[in-house]
C-alpha cells in the first residue's frame, strides 16, 4: 500500500503530536520538527509506504527528544482501560457454542479493538462508546473473509499472530484463545522496541498474553508493520514456518500488501484513515477481515 495525499498531513501531524508528548524542551522540539520536515521532504514520494515513513519519523522523534518511549504512560493507560472490557467481551464470545460463531465474534472484537489509535487526523475513540461499537461490529464489516479464515485456521499447524497497538492487545487474547482451539500452535509477535503506541513485550505480559499463546516473541525491531529485512533471525524462522498469519491493524496491512506471500495472511483492521479505506474500496471507519493469498495482490 503506497502513500496517498492525506498521508502527508497524517505523517507530520502524528510526528508533531509525538514530539509534544516526548519532551517539553523547546530546543529539542524544534530540532525534532526540523529533522521530521527534512525526512519527509527527502522520502515522501508516490512509491513510499506509509508505515515505513512512520517508522523513520518515530526514530527521529525518539533520537532527537532523547525519549525512547514517548507514549509509555498512554500505552499503560490503554491496557488498563481495555482490560476493564474483557468480562463483557468474553461474555459475548461465551454466548456462542459453535466454534465458527465463537471465532467470528472474537475476530469482530479484535477488529473493534483496532480503534485504539492516537492522533490520526479525523479519528477519535472513546471507551464510553466501546460497547456500542462492539454491538455494531457485524454491520460495519465491509469485507468479510471470516469463514474462510476459520477453515484455514482449523487445518493449520502453526499460526503466527502479529499484534498492533497497546490496549487492543487485550482483545487480541480472545482471538488467540479461539485460534488455539482450532490449530496446533499459536505464536504471538510484538514489537522488539517501543514505536508509537504499538504493543511490546511489556504490554503482552501486562495483559497476560503469555498465559494464552503457546509462545510470545518479538519481531526483533521497532519497525511498524511487518518489514522482513529488519526482523530478527529468530522471528523469521518462526514466520517462515507458519501455515497461516493473522495480522492486526493498518500498519501491518500497509506493509503486507506490498509483500510476496508464501501462505495466507488474514488482515484484521478498522479503516481509520482515508488512504487505507480507499485502498480497500470501502468507507472510512469500517471493519475489514481480508485474506491475502500467495500469488495474489489487491489491484490498485
Secondary structure by P-SEA (a helix, b strand, c coil): cccccaaaaaaaaaaaaaaaaccccaaaaaaaaaaaaaaaaacccccccaaaaaaaaaaaaaaaacccccaaaaaaaaaaaaaaaaaaaaaaaaccccaaaaaaaaaaaaaaacccccccccbbbbccaaaaaaaaccccccccaaaaaaaaaaaccbbbbbbccccaaaaaaaaaaaaaacccbbbbbcccccccccccaaaaaaacccccccbbbbccccccccccccccaaaaaaaaaccbbbbbcaaaaaccccccccbbbbbbbccccaaaaaaacccccccccccccccccccc
